[in-house]
Amino acid sequence: MALDHLAIAYNESSADVMSRQLLLNIARARFNQPIYFSGISNIAATLNFQVNAGATPPFTGNSGTTLMPIFGGSASENPTISIVPMEGEQFTQRLLTPLSEDKLTLLLRQNIDVDLLRLVTLEFRTQGEEAVFHNRPRNRRDYAAFRRIVLHLSSIQDRDQLYAEPLIFERHWTLPSESISGKEFQALEQEYSIAPDSTTPIYHLTKQVVGRTVLTNYDPLLLSNEERIRLNDEAEKNAPNDLLVDIRPGYPGGESPLHGKFRLRSFSNIMHFIGRTLAAEPERDVPKDPRTPPVGENPVSVIEISESSRPPADADVVVKYRGRYFAVRPSRGSSWNQTAFRVLSQIFQMTVTELPKPGVPSITIAK
């Protein structure tokens, strides 16, 4: 029972510390200050239980040789918690490196609302980069266009017709049969499907390839192999933090075709984006495109964080910074705010996968 209580208590405390650190750094970003993190690298707790028993003559009365029992016990907890600052070149590179396509795909496959692209996306670029729509509220035209693009994708997702799938296709080659020795043939068989030609002395080699991920309103397997190759070749020209989007007519959402790419932010950029929206560049309401069907949710802020002189009573997470209270409060009638903050926490965990190596100065707190 003691071990169960201890494990749950440390689990809750660690989760609370991480949530408060995220919110504290958003408050720092609001004042254009550098963000800073520390992590719990180790928790070593020792539980001591002692029980004693004895007997003694009664202190009052005449009871002859009757003895009075004495029982006693004690329990103590001695945790040692090591807190390590997250700093150095490796950690900074992770903060500044934009999210990769595969990390965003992993989040989308957890059935998060595609509207949360507002959190992780820097901009949307059309095919050929003829137009670039920046996801910054100060650019009113670009920001409104970006929001409408994301809302349109959200309407497709609401109909369960939005796909975030890797392109799977086959590559084909031919080799003269006399150019392949027995050992080379065995080695090729491990990676390729090999079939002899019935009319000429050649081998046909086939290999299945898992390519880049594309956000579509159709199942990519409906395309021909050649179309999937062309689409993947286009995606391969993009940077690792670009996600190709291909919304075609004839499928749900095709009333507003779309072809381009989202460019993803770094975690540092995400934090400063949220911080700027608290005062310098507040987000605003953007209605959907008239061609877009109704959408489930369209909140003004991607994460609503309150700032006040007094601590709010209904907040999930609260921190105090520079005499002001910053809080993540529940959204009215939905779980949007909690979900957005949870996704932010997951992105942090994916970005910062390791604590600094041993040898970095740490603070040890002994209870």
C-alpha positions in Angstrom: 0.0 0.0 0.0 2.8 2.4 0.8 4.6 1.6 -2.4 1.4 2.2 -4.4 0.8 5.5 -2.7 4.4 6.6 -3.3 4.5 5.7 -7.0 1.2 7.5 -7.7 2.3 10.6 -5.7 5.6 10.9 -7.6 3.8 10.3 -10.9 1.3 13.1 -10.3 4.0 15.5 -9.1 6.2 14.9 -12.1 3.3 15.4 -14.5 2.4 18.6 -12.7 5.9 19.9 -12.8 6.2 19.4 -16.5 2.8 21.1 -17.2 3.8 24.1 -15.0 7.1 24.4 -16.8 5.5 24.5 -20.2 3.1 27.2 -19.0 5.9 29.1 -17.3 7.9 29.1 -20.5 4.9 30.4 -22.5 4.7 33.2 -19.9 8.4 33.9 -20.5 7.8 34.0 -24.3 5.0 36.4 -23.8 7.6 38.9 -22.5 10.1 37.8 -25.2 12.3 36.1 -22.7 14.3 32.9 -23.4 12.7 29.6 -22.5 14.4 27.3 -20.0 13.7 23.8 -18.9 14.9 21.4 -16.2 14.1 17.8 -15.8 13.9 15.1 -13.1 16.7 12.7 -14.0 16.4 10.4 -11.1 14.1 9.7 -8.1 15.5 7.3 -5.4 13.1 6.8 -2.5 13.8 4.7 0.6 10.9 3.5 2.8 11.7 2.4 6.4 9.2 0.6 8.5 9.8 -0.3 12.2 7.5 -2.2 14.5 8.1 -3.0 18.2 6.2 -4.7 20.9 6.6 -5.3 24.7 4.9 -5.6 28.0 5.0 -3.6 31.3 3.3 -3.8 34.7 0.2 -1.7 35.0 0.9 1.9 36.2 -2.1 2.0 38.6 -4.3 -0.4 40.6 -3.5 -3.8 42.1 -3.4 -6.3 39.3 -0.9 -8.8 40.7 1.3 -10.1 38.1 -0.8 -8.9 35.2 1.2 -7.2 32.4 0.1 -4.5 30.0 1.1 -4.9 26.3 2.9 -2.1 24.5 2.9 -1.8 20.7 4.6 0.8 18.6 5.7 1.5 15.1 7.2 4.1 12.7 7.5 4.7 9.0 9.8 7.1 7.2 10.3 8.1 3.6 13.7 9.4 2.4 13.5 10.5 -1.3 16.4 11.9 -3.2 15.4 13.8 -6.3 18.0 14.8 -8.9 17.0 17.9 -11.0 19.1 18.5 -14.1 19.0 21.6 -16.2 18.3 21.0 -19.9 21.0 23.0 -21.8 23.9 22.7 -24.2 24.2 22.5 -27.9 22.4 19.2 -28.3 19.3 20.3 -26.4 19.3 23.7 -28.1 19.4 22.0 -31.6 16.4 20.0 -30.7 14.5 23.1 -29.6 15.4 24.9 -32.8 15.0 22.0 -35.3 11.6 22.1 -37.0 9.2 19.1 -36.4 9.6 16.4 -39.0 6.8 15.1 -41.2 6.8 11.7 -39.4 6.2 13.3 -36.0 3.2 15.2 -37.2 1.9 12.1 -38.9 2.2 10.2 -35.6 0.1 12.9 -33.9 -2.6 12.9 -36.7 -2.9 9.1 -36.4 -3.9 9.6 -32.8 -7.1 11.2 -34.2 -6.3 14.7 -33.0 -8.2 17.5 -34.7 -6.3 18.6 -37.8 -7.2 22.2 -36.7 -4.2 21.8 -34.3 -2.0 22.3 -37.4 -2.4 26.0 -36.3 -0.1 25.1 -33.4 2.7 23.4 -35.3 2.6 25.0 -38.7 4.6 28.0 -39.8 3.0 28.5 -43.2 1.2 26.9 -46.2 2.8 27.1 -49.6 0.9 26.4 -52.8 2.2 24.2 -55.6 5.2 25.9 -57.2 5.3 28.3 -54.2 3.2 30.8 -56.1 1.6 31.9 -52.9 2.7 31.6 -49.2 0.2 32.0 -46.4 1.9 32.7 -43.1 0.3 31.6 -39.8 0.9 34.8 -38.0 -2.0 37.0 -36.8 -0.2 40.2 -37.7 -0.4 39.3 -41.4 -4.2 39.6 -41.6 -4.7 38.4 -45.1 -2.2 35.5 -44.9 -3.5 34.5 -41.5 -7.1 34.4 -42.6 -6.3 32.4 -45.7 -4.2 29.9 -43.6 -7.1 29.5 -41.1 -9.6 28.8 -43.9 -7.3 26.1 -45.4 -7.0 24.4 -42.0 -10.8 24.7 -41.5 -11.4 23.1 -44.9 -9.2 20.1 -43.9 -11.1 19.9 -40.6 -14.4 19.6 -42.5 -13.0 16.7 -44.4 -11.7 15.1 -41.2 -15.2 15.5 -39.7 -16.5 13.3 -42.5 -13.8 10.7 -41.8 -12.3 11.2 -45.2 -9.0 12.8 -44.4 -6.0 10.5 -45.0 -2.4 11.0 -43.6 -0.8 8.0 -45.2 2.6 7.2 -46.6 2.8 6.6 -50.3 3.4 2.9 -51.0 4.5 2.0 -54.5 6.7 -0.4 -56.5 10.0 0.2 -58.3 10.9 -2.0 -61.2 14.3 -2.8 -62.8 15.7 -5.3 -65.3 19.1 -7.0 -65.2 20.8 -9.4 -67.7 20.7 -12.9 -66.2 24.4 -13.5 -67.0 25.5 -10.5 -65.0 24.2 -12.0 -61.7 26.2 -14.7 -59.9 24.7 -17.2 -57.4 25.7 -15.2 -54.4 24.5 -11.9 -55.8 21.2 -13.6 -56.7 20.8 -14.7 -53.1 21.6 -11.2 -51.8 19.1 -9.6 -54.2 16.3 -12.0 -53.1 16.5 -10.5 -49.6 15.3 -7.1 -50.8 13.7 -7.6 -54.2 11.1 -9.8 -55.8 12.9 -11.5 -58.8 11.2 -13.0 -61.8 12.8 -14.4 -64.9 11.6 -13.2 -68.3 10.1 -15.9 -70.4 11.3 -14.5 -73.7 14.7 -12.9 -73.0 17.6 -13.8 -70.7 16.8 -11.0 -68.1 15.5 -10.8 -64.6 12.7 -8.5 -63.6 13.3 -6.9 -60.1 10.5 -5.4 -58.1 10.8 -3.7 -54.7 8.0 -2.2 -52.6 8.9 1.3 -51.3 7.3 3.2 -48.4 7.7 6.9 -49.4 6.7 10.2 -47.9 3.4 11.0 -46.2 0.7 13.0 -48.0 -2.4 14.6 -46.6 -5.3 13.7 -48.9 -9.0 13.4 -49.3 -8.8 10.0 -50.9 -7.0 6.7 -50.2 -3.6 6.9 -52.0 -3.9 3.2 -52.9 -6.7 4.3 -55.4 -4.0 5.9 -57.5 -2.0 4.0 -60.1 1.5 3.0 -59.2 2.9 5.7 -61.6 0.8 8.4 -60.0 2.0 7.4 -56.5 5.6 7.6 -57.8 5.1 11.0 -59.3 3.5 12.3 -56.1 6.3 10.8 -54.0 9.0 12.4 -56.3 7.3 15.7 -55.6 7.3 15.1 -51.9 11.0 14.1 -51.9 11.9 17.5 -53.2 10.5 19.1 -50.0 12.3 19.6 -46.8 11.9 17.0 -43.9 9.6 19.5 -42.1 7.3 19.9 -45.1 4.0 17.9 -45.3 2.5 17.6 -48.8 -1.2 18.2 -49.2 -3.3 17.0 -52.2 -7.0 17.7 -52.0 -8.6 16.6 -55.3 -12.0 17.2 -57.0 -14.3 14.2 -57.0 -13.7 13.3 -53.4 -15.1 14.8 -50.1 -13.8 18.3 -49.8 -13.0 18.5 -53.5 -15.3 21.5 -53.8 -12.2 23.5 -52.8 -9.2 21.7 -54.4 -5.9 22.3 -52.7 -2.3 21.3 -53.6 0.7 22.5 -51.6 2.6 21.9 -48.4 2.6 22.8 -44.8 5.9 24.0 -43.4 6.3 22.9 -39.7 7.6 24.9 -36.8 10.3 24.1 -34.3 9.3 23.6 -30.6 10.9 26.9 -29.7 8.9 28.7 -32.5 5.7 27.0 -31.2 6.3 28.4 -27.7 7.1 31.9 -28.9 4.1 31.8 -31.2 1.8 31.1 -28.2 3.5 33.7 -26.1 3.0 36.4 -28.8 -0.7 35.6 -29.1 -1.2 36.5 -25.4 -0.5 40.2 -26.0 1.6 41.3 -29.0 -0.3 39.4 -31.7 -3.6 38.1 -30.4 -5.5 35.6 -32.6 -8.9 36.6 -33.9 -12.0 34.9 -35.2 -11.9 33.8 -38.9 -15.0 32.4 -40.5 -14.8 29.4 -42.8 -14.7 29.6 -46.6 -18.2 29.7 -48.1 -17.4 26.5 -50.0 -16.4 24.7 -46.9 -19.2 22.6 -45.1 -19.9 23.3 -41.5 -17.1 22.3 -39.1 -17.3 21.0 -35.5 -15.0 23.6 -33.8 -13.4 26.9 -34.8 -11.9 28.4 -31.6 -10.4 31.9 -31.8 -7.2 30.8 -30.0 -5.3 27.6 -30.6 -4.6 27.5 -26.9 -6.5 29.9 -24.6 -4.3 31.1 -21.8 -5.6 33.7 -19.4 -3.4 36.4 -17.8 -4.7 38.1 -14.6 -3.6 39.7 -11.4 -5.3 37.1 -9.2 -5.1 33.3 -9.5 -8.2 31.9 -11.3 -10.4 29.4 -9.4 -11.3 27.1 -12.3 -7.8 26.6 -14.0 -6.2 23.3 -14.8 -2.7 24.6 -14.6 -1.5 27.9 -13.0 1.9 29.6 -12.7 2.9 33.0 -11.5 5.4 35.1 -13.4 6.4 38.8 -13.0 3.5 39.3 -10.6 0.9 37.9 -13.1 -1.0 34.6 -13.1 -1.1 32.6 -16.2 -3.5 29.7 -16.5 -4.9 27.1 -18.8 -8.6 27.1 -18.3 -11.2 24.7 -19.6 -12.9 25.6 -22.9 -16.6 26.2 -22.7 -18.6 23.2 -23.9 -15.6 21.3 -25.3 -12.2 19.9 -24.4 -10.3 21.9 -27.0 -8.1 23.7 -24.6 -7.1 20.7 -22.6 -6.4 18.7 -25.9 -4.2 21.5 -27.3 -2.2 21.7 -24.1 -1.8 17.9 -24.1 -0.6 17.9 -27.7 1.9 20.6 -26.8 3.2 18.4 -24.0 3.5 15.4 -26.4 5.4 17.5 -28.9 7.8 18.6 -26.1 8.3 14.9 -25.1 9.1 14.0 -28.8 11.4 17.0 -29.2 13.4 16.5 -26.0 13.9 12.8 -25.9 16.9 12.7 -23.5 18.1 14.5 -20.5 21.7 15.8 -20.6 24.4 13.1 -20.1 26.0 12.5 -16.7 28.5 15.1 -15.6 26.1 18.1 -16.0 25.7 19.9 -12.7 22.5 18.9 -10.9 20.7 20.0 -7.8 20.0 17.2 -5.3 17.2 17.7 -2.9 17.1 15.3 0.1 14.0 15.2 2.2 
